Amino acid sequence: SRTLKSKDVARRDFNLRVSGSVQSEYRKKGSGSSYGDKTKIALPKVFIEEFTLPVMNVVLQYIHTGSCYIMTSHLPSLIAAADRFDLPELREACLKVLPSAISFDSIINMLNTMEHYIQFKSVKIMLQKLLEFVDQNIKEVLSLSDFCNLSEHVLQLVFVRDLDIDEIVKFRSAIKWGRNYCTKHEGKDLKTVLQQLINKIQFHLIRPRDIMQVVYPTGVVPEHKLIMALAFQADPRSVEGIKGAPVLEHTV
């Protein structure tokens, strides 16, 4: 099997077998009996708003035929649908193909789509796999052209992890994301937009030079946070509320 990419329209056929109970039930409904005769019984309309039409088409194809095509762009929604409609074999197939489907082309879209289905258990498993990929490739992910399309909630999930990057890199990424957000949403204030993300950055781990030359001029960080960060670096005992941080060399 080959790696699946979100920009790739190729599909993968899993040829999954439907359990006898599900298959027989659908055969019974379509067998020409009075149950399936619309002239004898009015079938209720069922509205399923959680999933798009393409995803539901895949689910129905699987239920009726026992096989389906799984596309990378559908994976988060399809895993959620497998949970929603109790289709364990489909769920296992999606989770099996997931590692080969995660790539730099697909990671942003998957993270954003996953956010809509986080209430499903299998989606939480998927989220963990996606975040592990981010952990291992954080510098590349932050430099992706579509990084700024991440939702704020997902970006917060990324920022609170133990990432192998400097805090100043996180700050610059937050600024880039925030400016892009303000461009798309006219009238939004950068400082307000970044308020929650700023709380996920450990400014006491940023060197004084970068605090003064990079962070302070943006005006998005409350001055008391920067003063506390600088004070901690000068004397950790002088500041309360900042725990377990190494003392940086005071270089300006």
C-alpha positions in Angstrom: 0.0 0.0 0.0 1.2 3.5 -0.7 1.1 6.7 1.4 -2.2 8.6 1.1 -2.1 12.4 0.9 -4.9 14.9 1.3 -4.1 16.4 -2.1 -4.2 12.9 -3.6 -7.5 11.8 -5.1 -6.5 8.2 -5.1 -8.6 5.9 -2.9 -7.9 2.7 -1.0 -10.3 -0.3 -1.1 -10.5 -2.3 2.1 -13.0 -4.9 0.9 -14.5 -5.2 4.4 -17.1 -7.9 5.1 -20.4 -6.8 6.7 -21.7 -8.8 9.6 -24.6 -11.1 8.7 -27.0 -9.3 11.0 -26.5 -5.9 9.4 -26.4 -7.3 5.9 -29.6 -9.4 6.3 -31.4 -6.5 7.8 -30.7 -4.3 4.8 -31.5 -7.0 2.3 -34.8 -7.5 4.1 -35.6 -3.8 3.7 -34.9 -3.8 0.0 -36.3 -7.2 -0.8 -39.6 -6.0 -2.1 -41.6 -6.8 1.0 -44.3 -4.5 2.3 -41.7 -3.0 4.6 -39.8 -1.7 1.6 -43.0 -0.7 -0.4 -43.4 3.0 -0.1 -47.0 2.7 -1.2 -47.9 0.7 1.9 -45.9 2.4 4.6 -44.6 5.9 5.0 -40.9 5.8 6.0 -39.8 8.5 8.3 -37.1 11.0 7.2 -33.9 10.9 9.2 -31.7 14.0 9.3 -28.0 13.3 10.0 -26.3 16.7 10.4 -23.0 15.5 11.8 -21.6 14.2 8.6 -21.3 15.4 5.0 -23.0 13.7 2.1 -19.7 12.2 0.7 -19.0 10.7 4.1 -22.5 9.3 4.4 -22.2 7.8 0.9 -19.1 5.9 2.0 -20.8 4.7 5.1 -23.9 3.5 3.1 -21.6 1.8 0.5 -19.9 -0.1 3.3 -23.2 -1.1 4.9 -24.7 -2.3 1.7 -21.7 -3.9 0.0 -19.2 -4.7 2.7 -16.5 -2.6 1.2 -15.7 1.0 0.6 -13.1 3.4 -0.5 -11.4 5.4 2.2 -9.9 8.8 1.2 -7.5 10.7 3.4 -9.7 13.8 3.5 -12.6 11.7 4.8 -10.7 9.8 7.6 -11.6 12.0 10.6 -15.3 12.1 9.7 -15.4 8.4 8.7 -13.8 7.3 12.0 -16.5 9.3 13.9 -19.2 7.9 11.7 -18.0 4.3 12.4 -18.4 5.1 16.1 -21.7 6.8 15.6 -23.3 3.9 13.7 -21.5 1.1 15.5 -19.4 -0.2 12.6 -16.4 -1.8 14.3 -14.7 -3.2 11.2 -14.9 0.1 9.4 -13.5 1.8 12.5 -10.6 -0.6 12.7 -9.8 -0.2 9.0 -9.7 3.6 9.3 -7.4 3.4 12.4 -5.2 0.9 10.5 -4.7 3.2 7.5 -4.3 6.3 9.6 -0.5 6.2 10.1 0.1 6.0 6.4 -2.4 8.8 5.8 -0.8 11.4 8.1 1.5 13.6 6.2 2.5 17.3 6.0 -0.1 17.7 3.2 -2.9 16.3 5.4 -2.1 17.1 9.0 -3.7 20.6 9.2 -7.0 19.5 7.6 -7.2 16.4 9.8 -6.6 18.3 13.0 -9.3 20.9 12.1 -11.8 18.2 11.0 -11.2 16.1 14.0 -12.2 19.0 16.3 -15.8 18.6 15.2 -16.0 15.0 16.3 -13.9 15.0 19.5 -16.9 13.5 21.5 -16.3 10.1 19.8 -13.8 7.7 21.4 -12.1 6.6 18.2 -11.5 10.3 17.2 -9.7 10.8 20.5 -7.4 8.0 19.6 -6.9 9.6 16.2 -6.2 13.0 17.9 -3.4 11.4 19.9 -1.8 10.0 16.7 -2.0 13.4 15.0 -0.5 15.2 18.0 2.4 12.7 18.1 3.1 13.5 14.5 3.1 17.2 15.4 5.5 16.5 18.3 7.9 14.7 16.1 7.8 17.3 13.3 6.9 20.5 15.2 9.3 22.8 13.3 8.1 21.7 9.9 4.4 21.8 11.0 4.8 25.4 12.2 6.3 26.4 8.9 3.6 24.9 6.7 1.8 27.3 4.4 -1.6 26.3 5.8 -0.5 26.3 9.5 -2.4 29.6 9.9 -5.6 27.7 9.0 -5.5 25.8 12.3 -8.3 26.5 14.7 -7.5 28.3 17.9 -8.5 25.4 20.0 -6.2 23.0 18.1 -3.3 25.4 18.3 -3.8 25.6 22.1 -3.6 21.8 22.2 -0.3 21.9 20.4 1.2 24.7 22.4 0.6 23.1 25.8 2.5 20.0 24.8 6.2 19.4 25.6 7.5 20.6 22.3 11.1 20.5 21.2 11.2 24.2 20.2 12.1 27.4 21.9 9.3 29.5 23.4 10.2 32.4 21.1 9.4 30.2 18.1 6.0 29.5 19.6 5.5 33.2 20.1 6.4 34.0 16.5 4.1 31.3 15.3 1.3 32.7 17.5 1.8 36.2 16.0 1.7 34.8 12.5 -1.4 32.9 13.2 -3.1 35.8 14.9 -2.3 38.3 12.1 -3.7 35.9 9.6 -6.9 35.5 11.7 -7.3 39.3 12.0 -6.9 39.6 8.2 -9.7 37.1 7.7 -12.0 38.6 10.4 -12.2 42.3 9.9 -12.4 44.4 13.1 -10.7 41.8 15.3 -7.9 43.0 17.6 -4.7 41.1 17.6 -4.2 41.4 21.4 -7.7 40.1 22.1 -7.4 37.3 19.5 -4.1 36.0 21.1 -5.1 36.4 24.7 -5.6 32.6 25.3 -2.6 31.5 23.2 -0.3 34.0 25.1 -1.1 32.1 28.3 0.3 28.9 26.8 3.8 30.5 26.3 6.4 30.5 29.0 8.0 33.9 28.7 10.5 33.2 31.4 12.2 30.8 29.0 12.7 33.5 26.4 16.0 35.3 26.5 15.9 39.0 27.6 17.1 40.2 24.2 14.2 38.5 22.5 11.7 39.7 25.1 12.8 43.3 24.5 13.3 43.2 20.7 10.7 40.7 19.5 8.0 40.2 22.1 7.5 43.7 23.7 7.2 45.7 20.4 4.1 43.6 19.3 2.1 45.0 22.2 0.1 41.7 22.6 1.7 40.6 26.0 0.7 42.4 29.2 3.7 44.2 30.5 3.5 42.6 34.0 4.0 39.2 32.3 7.2 40.4 30.7 8.4 42.1 33.9 7.9 38.8 35.8 9.8 36.9 33.2 12.7 39.3 33.3 12.7 39.3 37.1 12.6 35.5 37.3 15.7 35.3 35.1 17.5 37.8 37.3 16.5 36.1 40.5 14.1 33.2 40.5 13.4 33.7 44.2 12.0 37.1 43.6 9.0 35.9 41.6 6.2 33.6 42.8 4.0 31.5 40.5 6.7 30.4 38.1 7.8 26.9 38.9 10.4 24.4 37.7 12.0 26.6 35.1 15.8 26.6 34.4 17.5 30.0 34.9 18.7 31.4 31.6 21.9 33.2 31.2 21.2 36.9 31.4 22.4 38.0 28.0 21.2 41.2 26.4 
